[in-house]
Amino acid sequence: MSALSGHVLVLNADYQALGVCSVERAVGLMFLHKAELVEERLDRVLRSARASYPWPSVVRLKRYIRVPYRKVLLTRRNVLRRDDHRCVYCGSSDRLTIDHVHPKSRGGRDTWENLVAACTRCNNAKGSRTPEEADMPMRKRPFRPSHVMYMRDLVGSGEDAWKPYLYAA
């Protein structure tokens, strides 16, 4: 395990979350004057032979990086992640499949708003009907997730210092 193990949230010049990098990469960006320290971890310190430096938790790039609109790919794995690996009808986490809210046999499309995680029991019970027709209300409505949502999942819940930057997006 590296002495510089850990993750650092990287913000664009406008404080928008861009991604997550290693502590080593963040320190390199700061020493090259490409990024500035925004938040530090108080429980850890970087030490050299002659000095101590704050351990970065959040850094901000000094120059704005233009990022094209980031779309989250519509995949089975990402639908399950969005729905917290739980059936939207009963809440079970056993034997999950993907269900079309508006059935594919009736013109339903493969979109974020039409695909949900469902256990095989609920998926079979619903069949080729809408949730209303099957009298199976959904616990939450399907939506198109943002890339920031999956950035949070990348390293778990992240640090408390990250919350103002991730949840504002």
N, C-alpha and C positions, 0 to 999 in steps of 0.2 A: 504494500500500500504506500502510495506517495505521501511525502510530508505535506504536499500542497493539495491533498484530496479535498474535494468539496465542489460545490456549484455556486456560480455567481450569475445573477440576473443582469443582462445587458440591455440598457435603454438607448433609444435613439436620442439625438440632440433635443428633440421635443418631448422627451420623457415617455415615449411610447415603447412598450416592451418589444424587443426584437428577438431575443432568444436567451439561451443559457449557455455559459461556457465554464471552463475549469478555472480554478483559482489561479493557476499558473498563467493561463492566457490573459486573465483580467489584470494580473500584476504586470505582465508584459505590456499590455495596452496603456496602463497608467505610467510606467516608466518611459515609454516612447511618447508620452504626452498626447496620446490619441483618445484617452478616456480619463474621466475624473471620478473620484470616489464619491458616491452619494450616500451609501449606508455601509457601516462596518459592523463586524461581529465583535462584540465586546469580550467574549469568552476566549478569543484566540488572537494571537499576535504573530506576525512574520518577523523573524529575526535574521540579521546578517551578522558578520563578525563585529561590526561597529555600530549598528543601529537597529532600532525596532520600527516596524511599520504596521499600520492597521490592516487587519484581515478583511478583504472586501466581501461584501454581501450583495451590493448593488453598485454597478458602475454605469456612467452615462458617456456615450461617445461625444466628442467635441464637435465633430462634423456630422451634419445630417446625412443619413444614408437613405436614398430613395428605394423603397421596397414596393414592388408591384403587389397588387392585392393578393393576399395569400388565401387560397382556398384549401379547405380540408377535404381530402379525397373521400368520395363516397365509397366506403368499403364495409364489408361485414364487420370487421374488427372495430372500425370507427363508430359504426352504429351501436355496437355493444358497449363501447366505451362511453358514448354520449348518454346511453340509458343506464349507466352504472352497473352493467352486467346483471340487470334485473328485468323480469317480464313486466311490461307496462300495464298488463291487465291484472295480474295477481301478486306481483312482487317477488315471485320465485326466482332463484338463480340456477335451477336445475335444467339441464338439456335445453339450452336456448337456441332459438332459430330466429330468422328475420321474417317479419310479417308485413304485408302490404296493408296499410290502413284502408285505403280504397283498393279492393282486390284487383290484381293484375288481369284476371279473366274478364273484368268489367272496365278495362281501360286504365287501371291504376298504373302510374309510372314509377320508375326507380328514382325517387328524389328524397332529399333529407326529410321533407315534410310528410312523406308517404311511407317511410320505412321505420319500423320500430322493432325492438327486441321483444320476443315472446317465447314463452316455454312451449314445448311441443303440445302439451295438453291444451293450453289456451288457443294456440294456433289452429289445432284440429277442431276445437269446439267452435271457433269463429268461422272457419271454412271460407267460403267465397261470399261473405257478407261484410258489411261495414260494422264497426263496433256498435253503432246505434241499433242496427237491425238484429245483431246478435245479443243485444242487451249486455254488452261487456264494456263498461266505461274505462277509459284509459286513465291511469294515475297521473300522467303528465303528457302534454302535447309534444309531438316531435318538432324539432327546430333545426336550422342550419347552425352548427357550432362554429365558433371563431377559433383561429389558430392559437390564441392565448389560452383557451380552455385546455387544449392539448399540451401546451407548454407547461402548464401547471401539473398535468399528469406525468410529464416526462421525469420529474424528480420528486414525485409525491406531492404533498401539500405545500412544499417550499418553506421558506422561512417567514416568520411574521413580518419582517422588514419588507418583504416582497408584496404583501397584500395591497397597499395603496397603489402600486403600479400595475398589478395584474387585474384587480377587480375594477379599476377605473376604465379599463379598455372596453 
